[in-house]
């Protein structure tokens, strides 16, 4: 979550300080957002696999009494 907030803040700062044209800026922002979303999805998939594996491991163990 912090990564996404940082990405949004960074994108806003680019708009404020970059001397690029509006069209170039839109493309750069769009590319940055896509990259950030791809990274977030990848991290979420990885975490989902980790949690699924941990759940399967717990289900294989005999119940403690």
Secondary structure, DSSP 8 states (H G I E B T S, - for coil): -HHHHHHHHHHHHHHHH----HHHHHHHHHHHHHHHHHHHHHHHHHHHHHHHHHHHHHHHS----
